[in-house]
């Protein structure tokens, strides 16, 4: 089956919802589709459905989109590949379809940077945002001891969620140093909403040990996690815990953009002032253009939706707000950049590619990603390099030189029965 829309938005997080709302409210009443691989809208930051969030912006956007008769939401649907310019092959639990478009807005968000260290594959060790998502989805953490570690403000939000759901947060371990954190905190005066958010989180986390200039050097246990070793001020701390939630910030999801031929620089999709990529009729907004938080995602999505429907002057009115949030994003990146010591944690027998069980000792013998992939199958598992690709970039400076399509695992029948694109 083939469907055609004026505007297709990939991603139902803040940027995607803002883009769809701006596009759908155009005078021309553009026919808009929103595609997302989750069953509910909201993306990772508004996980569980935009309509259920405390953030009134999420509720307002979703309510407006639900009431619009020119918006189609395609949940639990993944984009597999481009059929031809202006057409995508998508797949849900039941079938594969071709989706045609005149303009495409990529709002594919970001994922956590997970870095290998001894014991990071033990049951009980997860990404910081990963455990937060599980807890929000009903995973039982009540009464469990949790260490939250890594870098960035996400750690505070994760710890607050876990405490709210009954977990005992044994420690928050932040790899950034106190001077850098103090400068960042002082800079929050430029963004009052973020300052207020920080104060609320601080109140919610009162009493939890907060170690700065520190990082997890190993996770310990036989069959599951028992404790973590934390390097703190030249000493090693042994902290007992049931779970370790560890993440070193976020990375833009650029796989779809790369598969479509869009230019990517410094790990983010390149865009012009109107959020257009290097490929005609394709725009990108939100974390895919660089990690900057919900406020930047919302304004970029709004600009993209307006620009996609030809309202350049309306889009330009939001440039100042976007610039302000991009300055915040730059301060965020400087403050929480992963420290060099994290590159030294992996031992020769530490697994780096979890899908194919490839260890650090094997990988470091290779000159680059292609050689490692050919000889060890690194990056060829179900995640298609989404975890180990980022890790090997950090550890060895490797960058995957191509994106394999389909960009998600697909049923063979979805590809075999593919027909030429015809608009309906």
Buried (B, 14 or more C-beta within 10 A) or exposed (E): EBBBBBBBBBBBBBBBBBBBBBBBBBEEBBBBBBBBBBEBBBBBBBBBBBBBBEBEBBBBBBEBBEEBEBBBBBBBBBBBBBBEBBBBBBBBEEEBBBBBBBBBBBBBBBBBBBBBBBBBEBEBBBBBBBBBBBBBEEEEBEEBBBBBBBBBBBBBBBBBBBBEBEBBBBBBBBBBEEEBBEEBBEBBEEBEEBBEBBEEBEEBBEEBEBBBBBBBBBBBBEEEBBBBBBBBEEEEBEBEBBBBBBBBBBBBBBBBBBBBEBEBEEEBBBBEEBBBBBBEEBBBBBBBBBBBBBBBBBBBBBBBBBBBBBBEEBBBEBEEBBEBBBBBBEBBBEBBBBBEEBEEBBEEEBBBBBBBBBBBEBBBEBEBBBBBBEEBBBBBBEBBBBBBBBBBBBBBEBEBEEBEBBBBEBEEEBBEEBEEBEEE
